[in-house]
């Protein structure tokens, strides 16, 4: 049952908002026709909640509010078309108002539930100290990128970053400053990279970058600039850290995310065990495009 509900959520969130808006409007129109044809003895007012809930979840709260108003007005039109009469015309207004309020409350509750689910998903994917993606989410995104490479061959670069002397920061300034260093690094990395690039904290003092559709020459330019800016930022804040990096560019699909990460990790350790504060690059695979 949980799996089916999760699948429904995925379908609602993956389809285009315009599609669900059209489905919602069409469903409300169909219900209005049915309400008109069945006359005054049967009402389908509760069934209007289905398109309201779907559109609120799949599009946004404002679209759900529009569906709520549209549903109430459609019911009013169906009543009039079916020949429903009341002792006073004000009853039409009252019934429409009550239905609108009911639908709006449903819209608000669904929107709040969706917001809570989004926040829960974000928390599960985010490193709570640095604000970057966590190791698990990075691994999932890397696997998705590898799957995409199998379908549409393109290069991808993975960078493994180790913070040199991070333990010294914790020893000298305390863990609170250490956490501030991690947040500053994550913020700086996000600011320098594209929105399609992924920044993740994958260990205590280690970060990883996923750069889709990035050849090695492009990666060298970007990563060298990133490292220079990171070191400069650390100097400005008087934090005695530098960065050892290993970057692997795949021009054909690796066997697994672990293989790609291990290669980048090994390059990083070669830098770490020699000069530190440097970058080593490697290209893996045979060009297929």
N, C-alpha and C positions, 0 to 999 in steps of 0.2 A: 504494500500500500504506500509506504514512504517513497519507494522508487517511482511509482506512478505519479505521485504528487510532485516530486522533484522534476520529473520529465515534463509535466504540465507547465511548471514554472519556467523551465528552459525554453519551451516552445513559445510561451508568451513573451519572453524577453528577447528571443532571437529574431522573431519576425519584425518587419519594418512597422513603425508606428502608424504610417498611413494605411497599411493593410488592416490593422486592428480597428482603426477609426472607421474605415469603410464597413468592416464587419459589424461594428457596433451600430452604426446608423442603419444599415440594412436590416439587422435583427429587430431594432426598435420599430422600423417601418412595417416589417412582417407581422410583429406582434400587434401593431395598431390595426392592421387589416383583419387579423383574426378576431381581435376584440370587437371590431365593427360588425363582422359577420355573425358572431355568436350572440349578439344582442345584449340586452341588459341583465340577463339572468346569470351569466358567467363572466368573470373578469380574470384577466391574466396579469394583474398589476405586479404580483410578486416575481413573475418571470422577467420583468424588465431589469431586475437586479443583475441578471447574468451579463448582458452587454455592458452595464455600468461597471461591474467588478472587473471584467476583462479589460476594458479600455483604461480604467484607472490604473490597473497593475501594469499593463503593457505599454502605455503611453505616458501619462502623468496625471496629476490630480486635477488640473484645469480641464483636461479633456473629459475626465470623469464627471466633473460638475456640469459640463455642457451636455453630456449624456443624461444626467439626472434631470435637467430642465427639459430636454427634448422628450424624455420618457413621460414626464408629467403632462406636457402639452399634447403629446400623442394620445395619452389616455383621455384627456379632455376632448380632443377632437373625435375620438372613437365613441365616447358617450353621446356627444351631440349628433354624430352621424347615425348612431344606432337608435336615435329617438328618445334617449333618456331624458325625462323631465323631473324637475324638482319643484317644491312649493315656492321656492324663491331663487332667482338667478344667482344670488350671493353664495348659494351652496356649491355651484360650479367652482367659484373662486376658492371657497374654503377647501373643498376636496383637492383641488389642484395644489393649493398651498401645503396641505398636510402631506401629500405624496412627494412634493418637491423637498420638503424638510426631511422626510424619511430617507429619500434617495441620497440627499446631501450627507446625511449622517453616515450612511453606508459607504459613500465615497471617501469620507474623511477617515473612517476606520480602516478601510482597505489601503489607503495611502499611507497611514501610519504603520500598518503592518509591513508594507513594502519597504518603507524607510528603515524599519528595524531590521528587516532581513538584509538589506544592502549594507547596513552598518556592521552586522554580524559577519557577512561575507568579507567585508573590507578588513575587519579585525583579524579574521582567520588567515588573511593573505599578507598581513603587514607586520614587520618587526616593530614592536611597541617602543623600542628605545630610539631607533634612528628614523623611523617613518618610511624606510625603504621596504621593498618587498622582502618577504622572508625566504628562507632556503627552499621550503616546500613549494611555494608558489613559483619561485624561479625555476625549479626543476620542471614543474608542469608547463610553464611557458616555453622552456627550452624544448621539451618533448613536442609541443605543438608546432614549434618552428621547424624541428627536424621532420615532422610529418608533412609540413608544407613544402619542404625542400624536395621530398620524394615526388610530390605532385607537380611542383613548379620549380625546377632547379634554379637556385640563386645562391650567392655566397652569404655566409653568416659569420660574424666574429664574436667570440666569447673572451672576456677579459677577467682575469683573476687578480685581485688587488689585496696585498697584505700591508697593514699599517706598521711601518718600522718604529720600534721603540714605544709602542702603545702601552706596554706594561710600565715603562718609566713614567708616563703621564699619570697613570693610576697611582703609582707609588709616591710621586712628588705632589700631585694636586688632589688626589682622591677620586673616587669613582664617579662623583657628580660631574666633575670636569671631564672625566673620561667619556661619560654619556654625551656631554655637550660636544666633544670632539667628533663622536660618531654622527650626531645629528648634523653638525656643520659639514662633514664630508658628504653625507647623503644629499644635503641641500645643494652643495656645490656641484656634485655630479649631475643631479637632475637639471640644474640651470644650464649646464654646458652641453648636454646631450639633446637629441631630438625627442619629441614626445613619443615616438614609436620605440625608442630604446628603453631597456629595462635596467633599473638599478636595484640591486638586492644585497642585503647583509646576510652572508652565508656562514659566518662564524663569529667568534668573539671580536676579532680584529681583522676580519676579512670581508671584502665586498666582491661582488661579481657583476659584470655588465654583459648584457645581451644586445648586440648591435645587428639587427636584421639587414639583409641586402647591403652588406658592407664589405668591399674588397680590402685586401691588405694595404694597398697604398692609401686608401681613404682612412683606414683604421689607424695607420701610423700618424697621419696628420692630426686626427681627432684625439687619439690617446696621448700623444706627446703634449698637445695643448692642455689636455685635462690634467696631466701630471704636473706640468709647470704651474698651472693656476692653483692646484691643490696645495702644492708646496709653498707657494707665495701666501696663500690664505693662512696656512699654519704658522708661517713666520710672523705675519701681522698680528696674530693672536698669541705669539710667544709659546706655542706648543711645539716641543722638540720632536716632531715626527716627520717622516718622509714615506715614500710609497714604492714598494717593489711590485712589479706587474708582469704578468705573462699573458700574451694575447695569441689566440689561435684562430685563424681564418679557415673555415671549411668551404671548399669549392665543390664538394660532393657530400652526400649525407653521411654522417658518422654512424657507427653501429648503435650508439646509445648516448643519452645525455651524459652518463658517467664517463664514457670514453673522452668526450670533448672537454668536460670539466677537469678530468685527470691530466690531460695534456696541458691545459692552461695552468693548472696548479703546479705541475712539474716545472714549467718555464718560470713561474713566479719564484719557486724555491731555488732555481739556478741563480736568479738575480739576488735573492735573499742571502744566499751562501757565498756570494762574491762581493759585488760592489754595493748592493742595496740601492734604493732610490734610482731605479732604472726600469726599462721595459725590454722584454725580449719577445720577438714575433716568430710565428711559425705558420706555414700554410700546409693544410692537410687535404689529401684527396686529389683527384684528377679532374681538371676542368671539363665540364660537360655542356657548356652553353657558349 
